[in-house]
Amino acid sequence: MTLFRGEGMSANMKEEFSLEQFAAAIVAIRDEIGKINKEADKKIKKLEHEKEALEKYCEEKLEQLGSESVKTNSGTIMRQVKTRYSTSNWDEFYRLIQTEDRPELLEKRVHQTNFKEFLEENPDKEPKGLNIFRETKIVVRRG
C-alpha cells in the first residue's frame, strides 16, 4: 500500500493523507524491502556456496601442480594467505604495548554503547576533541 510513486510529494498531497495512512505505507514499504532482502540473501548464499566449491577445487588443483598461482585467459588464480591476530589475555597484551611503547598495535575507535553510558554517568567528563554525531529519524512500530 504505497501512497505515492515518484519523486517527492507536493504540499497538497501531504494534506490528503492521514498519519495512519503514512504509518501503513511506511510499514508496507519496510515489509517489501525485507522481502526483497530475504530473497536476495538466499540467492547470494547459494552463489557464495557455489563460489566456495569452485575455490576449493582451484586450491586442490594448485596443490597438485605445486604452484601458488596459475594464469588463465579469464584471470589469475592465486593462493593467498590472510593472517589475523587476537588475544585471550588482554592484560598481557596491554603490558606488551606499554613496555614496547607501541600504541599503534591497537585500533583507534570509540566503543559506542560503553562511551554513551560513561557520558550519561559522567556528563562533566566529556573529553576535548570529542565529536558527537546525532541523527534523528522516524521510526514506525507495528500497531
Secondary structure as the mmCIF struct_conf table of DSSP 4:
data_model
#
loop_
_struct_conf.conf_type_id
_struct_conf.id
_struct_conf.beg_label_comp_id
_struct_conf.beg_label_asym_id
_struct_conf.beg_label_seq_id
_struct_conf.end_label_comp_id
_struct_conf.end_label_asym_id
_struct_conf.end_label_seq_id
BEND BEND1 LEU A 3 LEU A 3
BEND BEND2 GLY A 6 GLU A 7
HELX_RH_AL_P HELX_RH_AL_P1 ALA A 11 GLU A 16
BEND BEND3 PHE A 17 PHE A 17
HELX_RH_AL_P HELX_RH_AL_P2 LEU A 19 LEU A 65
TURN_TY1_P TURN_TY1_P1 GLY A 66 GLY A 66
BEND BEND4 GLU A 68 GLU A 68
STRN STRN1 SER A 69 LYS A 71
BEND BEND5 ASN A 73 SER A 74
STRN STRN2 THR A 76 MET A 78
BEND BEND6 SER A 88 SER A 88
HELX_RH_AL_P HELX_RH_AL_P3 TRP A 90 GLU A 100
TURN_TY1_P TURN_TY1_P2 ASP A 101 ASP A 101
HELX_RH_3T_P HELX_RH_3T_P1 PRO A 103 LEU A 105
BEND BEND7 LEU A 106 LEU A 106
HELX_RH_AL_P HELX_RH_AL_P4 GLN A 112 GLU A 121
HELX_RH_3T_P HELX_RH_3T_P2 PRO A 123 LYS A 125
HELX_LH_PP_P HELX_LH_PP_P1 GLU A 126 PRO A 127
TURN_TY1_P TURN_TY1_P3 LYS A 128 GLY A 129
#
